[in-house]
Structures are given as C-alpha cells and as structure tokens.
Amino acid sequence: MEKELRQQIFDSLMGITKEDNTVEDVIKKAILRTLKNIKIEARKNKVCKRKACGCAILEVDLQNEAIAFYTAINGPSGSKNKCSGIKGACGCSHAEPRAIMKYLKARRLKIRKPYIKTVLLTTFSSCVNCANIIIDSKVIDAVVYEMIAPHWAVEPNNAKAMLDRSLLHCSKKEIIDDVSNSLLRTWLFDAQISTTSLPKLES
C-alpha cells in the first residue's frame, strides 16, 4: 500500500483522469471498474454449474491514500468437491464469505483504524446467509451490488432489508446516479475526517 491512492488505481484499473479531483471521484471509478472486472473474472473462471458470482473487498486507507483489493468467486470448497448443479443445494460456497475470509486472513485485524474504510462489491445482491456473514464479520462498512435477486428482497428472506438496516447498502445504479457522491461521502468520511482534494494526476 505504498503507492498513492489515485496512482495505484490508475495503474491497476485505469480510467482515472486529471479531472478526478476528490477521493470520492477516484473511489467511484474504482468501484465501477471493479464491478466490471469481477463479473468478467467470475464468468472466465466459472466452476459453479448454476451461475458465476464475483465479489471484491476494497480497503481504502484515507491516511496513506492507498487501496488494496481482495477478490473471490463462488464455487465448491476443497479440491475433491464438485458442484451438483442442484438449485439451492449445489454445494458451492458463495463469493462474499470467501472474499471476507481472504481479507481477514490477509489483514488479521484486531483494531481497525478509523481512517481504514471497506466496501464489499458483489455481482448479485447477497442472500440471507451471506448478509449475516457480512454483518457479523464487522469488517465491512458498505456493500454495493450490481444486480438484485428479487427473491432476496422480499419477506421472509429479505436479505436486502437486513443489510439496509446494518450498513450503507446500495446498487451500482445508485452509485452512478449519485452525481454529488453523497453516498460515498457517507461511507468514507466521519466527523474526524473531512473530504480533501487529491493532487492532480501527472499527464
């Protein structure tokens, strides 16, 4: 995490321009590009017979202006287990808990500094079990999903409502439509940290 935030994102994801003046501008592009990338990677490396789901955790260090990425896809756990293809019982682990486990193994956080912020990105909205894991992990500040699964947004399995009550939870479309970046400011900044402009990217 030694590189400057916008330069690291520029190197790994591209798409950042000199017009991206604020942290929110840079993070917004990182979120949108990462959602695209995890969908591509999930389809490319699909092992679940039913569908390909991708997930990423972006950890933003506001103090050091750095970002780290932790990604995962769904699929059977263990080299000897296979997907059965049975709806609701295919035996595959979901992408969200895999990404969270990868993050926790890499970071081993006991106390997370207030300037460290995390957002979990997922191709499909989370199921009830994944919503519980996201909430219980206590390491995720926000969730952004690309597509909502209608059956996870109605009672009695309303995973959407569970996440809405627990942390910042929104769709890719909401991030795009939020021209003022108020959603990202809610996630990124608290009373101790004010929004500051990043230096212009060298041309």
C-alpha positions in Angstrom: 0.0 0.0 0.0 3.0 2.3 -0.6 1.6 3.8 -3.8 -0.5 6.9 -3.8 -4.2 6.0 -4.0 -5.0 7.5 -7.4 -1.8 6.2 -8.9 -2.4 2.7 -7.7 -5.9 2.7 -9.0 -4.7 4.2 -12.3 -2.0 1.5 -12.7 -4.4 -1.4 -11.9 -7.7 -0.3 -13.2 -7.1 2.7 -15.5 -9.8 5.2 -16.3 -8.7 7.8 -13.8 -8.2 11.3 -15.3 -6.8 14.7 -14.2 -10.5 15.8 -13.8 -11.0 13.4 -10.9 -10.3 15.9 -8.1 -11.6 14.2 -5.0 -11.2 10.9 -3.2 -14.9 10.2 -4.0 -14.3 10.7 -7.7 -11.4 8.2 -7.6 -13.2 5.6 -5.5 -16.3 5.8 -7.6 -14.3 4.9 -10.7 -12.6 2.1 -8.8 -15.9 0.7 -7.7 -17.5 0.8 -11.1 -14.4 -0.7 -12.8 -14.0 -3.4 -10.1 -17.7 -4.5 -10.5 -17.0 -4.9 -14.2 -13.8 -6.8 -13.6 -15.2 -9.3 -11.0 -18.1 -10.1 -13.4 -15.6 -10.9 -16.1 -13.3 -13.0 -13.8 -16.3 -14.9 -12.4 -17.5 -15.9 -15.9 -14.0 -16.7 -17.1 -13.2 -18.9 -14.1 -16.8 -20.3 -13.5 -16.8 -23.6 -11.6 -20.4 -23.5 -10.2 -22.7 -25.1 -12.8 -25.6 -22.7 -11.9 -24.1 -19.2 -12.1 -20.9 -17.2 -11.8 -20.7 -14.7 -9.0 -17.9 -12.4 -8.2 -17.0 -10.4 -5.1 -14.3 -7.9 -4.1 -13.4 -6.0 -1.0 -11.8 -2.7 -1.5 -9.9 -1.4 1.6 -9.2 2.3 1.4 -6.6 3.8 3.6 -7.5 7.5 3.8 -4.4 8.5 5.8 -1.9 7.0 3.4 -4.1 7.4 0.2 -3.8 3.8 -0.7 -6.1 1.0 -1.7 -6.0 -2.8 -1.5 -8.2 -5.3 -3.4 -9.4 -8.8 -2.2 -11.4 -10.8 -4.7 -13.2 -14.2 -4.8 -15.7 -16.1 -6.9 -18.3 -18.7 -5.9 -17.6 -22.5 -6.2 -17.1 -25.7 -4.4 -14.7 -25.7 -1.5 -11.9 -28.2 -1.4 -10.2 -29.9 -4.4 -12.3 -33.1 -4.2 -15.8 -31.4 -4.0 -17.8 -30.7 -7.1 -20.9 -28.6 -7.9 -24.0 -30.7 -8.2 -26.0 -28.1 -10.2 -29.0 -28.5 -7.9 -30.8 -25.2 -7.2 -30.4 -24.3 -3.5 -28.1 -27.3 -2.8 -25.3 -27.3 -5.4 -22.7 -27.4 -2.6 -20.8 -24.3 -3.7 -19.6 -21.6 -1.3 -20.8 -18.1 -2.1 -18.3 -15.4 -3.2 -19.0 -13.0 -0.3 -17.8 -15.2 2.6 -14.8 -16.3 0.5 -13.8 -12.7 0.0 -14.3 -11.9 3.7 -12.2 -14.9 4.7 -9.4 -13.9 2.3 -9.5 -10.3 3.7 -9.4 -11.5 7.3 -6.5 -13.9 6.6 -4.5 -11.2 4.9 -5.2 -8.4 7.4 -5.7 -10.2 10.7 -7.2 -7.1 12.1 -7.7 -6.7 15.9 -8.5 -3.0 15.8 -9.3 -1.2 12.5 -8.1 2.4 12.4 -10.9 5.0 11.7 -9.2 6.0 8.5 -9.4 2.5 7.1 -12.7 2.0 5.2 -14.0 -1.1 3.4 -16.6 -1.7 0.7 -17.8 -5.1 -0.5 -18.7 -5.3 -4.1 -20.8 -8.2 -5.5 -22.2 -9.1 -8.9 -25.5 -10.2 -7.3 -27.2 -9.0 -4.1 -26.4 -11.1 -1.1 -28.6 -14.0 0.2 -29.7 -14.1 3.9 -26.7 -16.3 5.0 -24.2 -14.0 3.2 -25.9 -10.9 4.6 -25.5 -12.4 8.1 -21.8 -13.1 7.5 -21.2 -9.6 6.1 -22.8 -8.1 9.2 -21.2 -10.5 11.7 -17.7 -10.1 10.3 -17.7 -6.4 11.5 -15.1 -5.6 8.9 -17.4 -4.3 6.1 -18.6 -0.7 6.1 -20.6 -0.7 2.9 -22.0 -3.0 0.2 -22.5 -2.2 -3.4 -24.2 -4.8 -5.7 -24.7 -4.8 -9.4 -28.0 -6.8 -9.7 -30.6 -7.5 -7.1 -32.0 -11.0 -6.9 -35.8 -10.3 -6.4 -36.3 -13.3 -4.0 -33.7 -11.8 -1.6 -35.6 -8.6 -1.3 -39.0 -9.9 0.0 -40.1 -11.4 3.3 -39.4 -13.7 4.9 -35.9 -13.9 3.2 -35.3 -10.2 2.9 -31.5 -10.0 2.9 -31.7 -6.5 1.3 -33.6 -5.2 4.3 -31.1 -6.9 6.7 -28.2 -5.1 5.1 -30.1 -1.8 4.7 -30.6 -1.8 8.5 -27.0 -2.6 9.3 -24.7 -0.6 6.9 -24.5 1.5 3.8 -26.1 -0.8 1.1 -26.8 0.3 -2.4 -26.8 -0.7 -6.1 -24.4 0.2 -8.8 -27.1 2.3 -10.4 -27.5 4.3 -7.2 -23.7 5.0 -7.2 -23.8 6.1 -10.9 -26.9 8.3 -10.4 -25.4 9.9 -7.2 -23.7 12.8 -9.1 -22.8 14.6 -5.8 -21.2 11.4 -4.4 -23.1 11.8 -1.1 -23.4 8.0 -0.7 -19.6 7.6 -1.0 -19.0 10.5 1.4 -21.3 8.8 3.9 -19.2 5.7 3.7 -15.7 7.3 3.5 -15.9 10.1 6.0 -16.8 10.6 9.6 -16.6 13.6 12.0 -12.9 13.3 12.3 -12.1 13.2 8.6 -13.1 15.8 6.1 -13.2 15.5 2.3 -10.0 16.8 0.7 -8.9 17.1 -2.8 -6.2 14.8 -4.1 -3.4 16.3 -6.2 -3.8 16.3 -10.0 -2.6 13.2 -11.8 0.6 13.9 -13.8 -0.1 14.0 -17.5 
